[in-house]
């Protein structure tokens, strides 16, 4: 009772399950390519590989044969994003690469650039000079306000 002698042919089939839960059986030997050719963008995963590796399971190669009495999953590969032009960083400051590089180099220097504007009868005069950071800190510490600081820097410039 319950034993079926003619049922031995069912053991030579592989079972394929879709994501929707629908299953179908295939007579072996059959290639993975023959299964996925009707499902573009899909691949076959062996159930044992999915158990062991999860989403990292490798899909079957198209030339691989499906084994009898095994379960396979028919899954759709995720769509890759379309190739787009590389995104550029945008900034509110509009300056050339040369200007950015110069600003970066200026900010990393150990000395300080000092710019002094002074009113004289002929009109404003702008003087630029390079001083070591320690000397600038000393001048700032000795001065009472910005005017006295400017006077000391101009005196230092005149000496040089």
Buried (B, 14 or more C-beta within 10 A) or exposed (E): EEEEEEEEEEEEBBBBBBEEEEEEEBEBEBBBEEBBEEBEEBBBBBBEBBEEEEEEBEBBEBEEEBEBEBBBBBBEEEEEEEEEEEEEEEEEEEEEEEEEEEEEEEEEEEEBEBEBEEEEEEEEEEBEBEBEEEBBEEBEEEBEEEEEBBBBBBEBBEEE
